[in-house]
């Protein structure tokens, strides 16, 4: 096997671009001036800037190295439109950011003050005729134009948020507390970026119901796995 990449799919996105899924408390959502110049990225477009506090990275794209968010803060941007214009119906802003929020019954701004889970999901923006070498539309055997889908997997969408009873969350917290006594477990629940987003676990630890909820046992005052 070659020790170098030979596919665009294998290329590294780098840094924040490598984050596929993130969760945090949405505290700010605002429109900001274009972040890039015309010479670099075409006609400058305004951005929608969003801030997640108490955030944690849930998933990276394949091959990307996970990193810790500084002070649990995540700042992201979604391309909006050229200043003075409205976003196109086929833009990533509308098809991903806005449409995904609508599927959950809200506008993006209505999530401010709530924990949200954002994920970059492959989304078809529009279809266009496929062109041949002569720059003319290709025709299929039925004589009709052949279309190709134009998609993106680089725009965040709102997805159903995880709760304390989600299997993934319970598995994560279970892994944190096994082998620890109550005092050590509390410390883990307070500092772990993902667990501290769910204060329910701290409450259950305080009232003594955490072991049962996580289907764990208690031996020598420590949480243990149960066969």
C-alpha positions as CSV (number, residue, x, y, z in Angstrom):
1,X,0.0,0.0,0.0
2,X,1.3,3.4,-0.9
3,X,2.5,5.6,2.0
4,X,1.0,8.7,0.4
5,X,-2.7,9.7,-0.3
6,X,-4.1,9.4,-3.7
7,X,-7.7,10.5,-3.0
8,X,-9.3,13.9,-2.3
9,X,-11.4,12.1,0.4
10,X,-8.2,11.4,2.4
11,X,-7.1,15.0,2.5
12,X,-6.9,16.5,6.0
13,X,-9.4,19.3,6.7
14,X,-7.3,20.6,9.6
15,X,-8.3,22.3,12.9
16,X,-11.9,23.2,13.4
17,X,-12.8,22.0,9.9
18,X,-12.1,18.5,11.0
19,X,-14.9,18.6,13.6
20,X,-17.9,16.6,12.4
21,X,-20.2,16.8,15.5
22,X,-20.2,19.1,18.5
23,X,-22.5,19.9,21.5
24,X,-22.7,22.9,23.7
25,X,-24.8,25.7,25.1
26,X,-25.7,28.1,22.3
27,X,-25.1,31.5,23.8
28,X,-24.7,33.8,20.8
29,X,-25.9,34.0,17.2
30,X,-25.1,37.1,15.1
31,X,-24.3,38.2,11.5
32,X,-20.8,39.4,11.0
33,X,-18.9,41.0,8.1
34,X,-17.2,38.8,5.4
35,X,-14.2,37.0,6.9
36,X,-12.4,36.4,3.6
37,X,-11.3,38.7,0.7
38,X,-12.7,38.4,-2.8
39,X,-9.4,37.3,-4.2
40,X,-9.3,34.3,-1.9
41,X,-12.8,33.0,-1.9
42,X,-14.8,34.7,-4.6
43,X,-17.4,37.4,-3.8
44,X,-17.2,38.2,-0.1
45,X,-20.2,37.0,1.9
46,X,-21.3,37.8,5.4
47,X,-21.2,35.0,8.0
48,X,-23.5,33.9,10.8
49,X,-21.3,33.5,13.8
50,X,-22.4,31.2,16.6
51,X,-20.9,30.5,20.0
52,X,-21.2,27.3,22.1
53,X,-20.1,27.5,25.7
54,X,-19.5,24.4,27.9
55,X,-18.9,22.6,24.5
56,X,-17.4,19.2,23.8
57,X,-16.5,17.6,20.5
58,X,-18.5,14.5,19.9
59,X,-17.0,13.3,16.6
60,X,-14.2,14.1,14.2
61,X,-14.1,13.3,10.5
62,X,-12.2,10.1,9.7
63,X,-8.5,10.6,9.9
64,X,-8.7,13.9,11.8
65,X,-7.0,14.2,15.2
66,X,-9.3,15.3,18.0
67,X,-8.3,18.3,20.1
68,X,-9.5,20.0,23.2
69,X,-11.5,23.2,23.0
70,X,-10.0,26.0,24.9
71,X,-12.0,26.7,28.0
72,X,-14.8,24.6,26.5
73,X,-15.7,27.3,24.0
74,X,-16.5,26.7,20.3
75,X,-16.9,29.5,17.8
76,X,-18.2,28.6,14.4
77,X,-19.4,30.3,11.2
78,X,-22.0,29.6,8.5
79,X,-21.7,31.5,5.2
80,X,-24.7,33.8,4.8
81,X,-24.9,36.0,1.7
82,X,-23.3,38.9,-0.1
83,X,-23.8,42.1,2.0
84,X,-27.2,43.6,1.2
85,X,-28.6,40.4,-0.3
86,X,-30.5,37.4,1.1
87,X,-29.3,33.8,1.1
88,X,-30.1,31.7,-1.9
89,X,-32.7,28.9,-1.4
90,X,-30.0,26.4,-2.4
91,X,-27.3,27.7,-0.1
92,X,-25.8,25.8,2.7
93,X,-27.2,28.3,5.2
94,X,-30.8,27.6,4.1
95,X,-30.5,23.9,3.2
96,X,-28.5,22.9,6.3
97,X,-28.5,25.5,9.0
98,X,-32.1,26.8,8.7
99,X,-33.8,23.7,7.3
100,X,-32.4,21.4,10.0
101,X,-33.7,23.8,12.8
102,X,-37.1,23.9,11.1
103,X,-37.2,20.1,11.2
104,X,-36.9,20.4,15.0
105,X,-39.7,22.9,15.1
106,X,-37.6,26.0,15.6
107,X,-35.7,28.9,14.1
108,X,-31.9,28.8,14.8
109,X,-32.2,31.8,17.1
110,X,-34.8,30.1,19.2
111,X,-32.1,27.6,20.4
112,X,-30.2,30.4,22.1
113,X,-29.9,29.5,25.8
114,X,-30.2,25.8,25.2
115,X,-27.8,22.9,24.7
116,X,-27.7,21.9,21.0
117,X,-26.0,19.3,19.0
118,X,-24.6,20.4,15.6
119,X,-23.4,18.0,12.9
120,X,-22.0,18.3,9.4
121,X,-24.3,16.0,7.4
122,X,-23.8,15.4,3.7
123,X,-26.6,17.5,2.1
124,X,-27.7,17.9,-1.5
125,X,-28.0,21.6,-2.3
126,X,-29.2,21.4,-5.9
127,X,-28.9,19.5,-9.1
128,X,-27.5,20.7,-12.4
129,X,-27.1,19.2,-15.9
130,X,-23.9,17.2,-16.3
131,X,-21.7,18.6,-19.1
132,X,-19.6,16.7,-21.6
133,X,-16.2,17.7,-22.9
134,X,-17.9,20.0,-25.5
135,X,-19.5,21.8,-22.5
136,X,-22.9,20.7,-23.7
137,X,-25.4,18.9,-21.5
138,X,-25.0,15.1,-21.6
139,X,-28.1,13.1,-22.6
140,X,-29.1,9.7,-21.2
141,X,-30.4,6.8,-23.3
142,X,-33.9,8.2,-22.9
143,X,-32.7,11.4,-24.5
144,X,-33.1,13.4,-21.3
145,X,-30.5,15.5,-19.7
146,X,-28.2,13.8,-17.1
147,X,-28.1,15.6,-13.8
148,X,-25.4,15.6,-11.1
149,X,-26.0,16.5,-7.4
150,X,-24.1,19.3,-5.8
151,X,-23.7,18.5,-2.2
152,X,-21.8,19.8,0.9
153,X,-20.6,18.1,4.1
154,X,-19.0,21.2,5.5
155,X,-22.0,23.1,7.0
156,X,-23.4,22.4,10.4
157,X,-27.0,21.3,10.9
158,X,-29.0,21.1,14.0
159,X,-29.7,17.5,15.0
160,X,-31.8,15.9,17.8
161,X,-30.0,16.6,21.0
162,X,-28.8,13.8,23.3
163,X,-30.3,13.5,26.8
164,X,-29.2,11.9,30.0
165,X,-31.0,8.7,29.0
166,X,-29.3,8.4,25.7
167,X,-27.3,5.2,25.4
168,X,-24.2,7.0,24.3
169,X,-24.3,9.4,27.3
170,X,-25.0,6.6,29.8
171,X,-22.1,4.6,28.4
172,X,-19.8,7.6,28.6
173,X,-20.7,8.4,32.2
174,X,-20.6,4.7,33.1
175,X,-17.0,4.6,31.9
176,X,-16.1,7.7,33.9
177,X,-17.3,6.4,37.3
178,X,-16.5,2.7,37.3
179,X,-13.9,2.0,39.9
180,X,-14.4,5.3,41.7
181,X,-16.0,6.2,45.0
182,X,-18.7,8.8,45.2
183,X,-16.3,11.7,45.9
184,X,-14.0,10.8,43.0
185,X,-17.1,10.2,40.8
186,X,-18.4,13.6,41.6
187,X,-15.1,15.2,40.6
188,X,-15.3,13.4,37.3
189,X,-18.9,14.5,36.6
190,X,-17.9,18.1,37.4
191,X,-14.8,18.4,35.2
192,X,-15.6,16.0,32.3
193,X,-16.6,18.3,29.3
194,X,-19.4,15.9,28.2
195,X,-20.7,14.7,31.5
196,X,-21.0,18.2,33.1
197,X,-23.5,19.1,30.4
198,X,-26.0,16.9,32.1
199,X,-26.5,18.0,35.8
200,X,-28.9,15.1,36.2
201,X,-26.0,12.8,36.9
202,X,-24.7,14.9,39.7
203,X,-28.2,15.0,41.2
204,X,-28.5,11.2,40.9
205,X,-25.1,10.8,42.6
206,X,-26.3,13.0,45.4
207,X,-29.5,11.1,46.0
208,X,-27.9,7.7,45.6
209,X,-29.7,6.6,42.5
210,X,-26.8,6.9,40.0
211,X,-25.7,3.3,40.3
212,X,-29.1,1.9,39.5
213,X,-29.6,4.3,36.6
214,X,-26.3,3.3,35.0
215,X,-27.0,-0.4,35.8
216,X,-23.9,-0.6,38.0
217,X,-23.3,-2.1,41.4
218,X,-21.5,-0.8,44.5
219,X,-18.7,-2.7,46.2
220,X,-16.4,-1.2,48.9
221,X,-18.1,2.1,48.3
222,X,-17.0,2.1,44.6
223,X,-19.0,1.8,41.4
224,X,-18.5,-1.6,39.7
225,X,-19.7,-3.3,36.6
226,X,-22.4,-5.9,37.1
227,X,-22.4,-9.2,35.2
